[in-house]
Amino acid sequence: MTENIADDPSMDPGAATDLADRAMAEAARDGIAPREIEEEVDSVFAVMFEAVTNRSGGGSE
């Protein structure tokens, strides 16, 4: 995911929306149903927004 996120932190919800849309489209191409993703995270947008606003480093939880 990090290769798709700008290096500078952004509070732009449009960037998070774009990433969420791209992630869901890629998942669909790979045969992952939206329902499967929704079982793991409440909101793909929220995950992407956190990613674009928190670029302090570190790995995934």
Secondary structure by P-SEA (a helix, b strand, c coil): ccccccccccccaaaaaaaaaaaaaaaaaacccaaaaaaccccaaaaaaaaaacccccccc
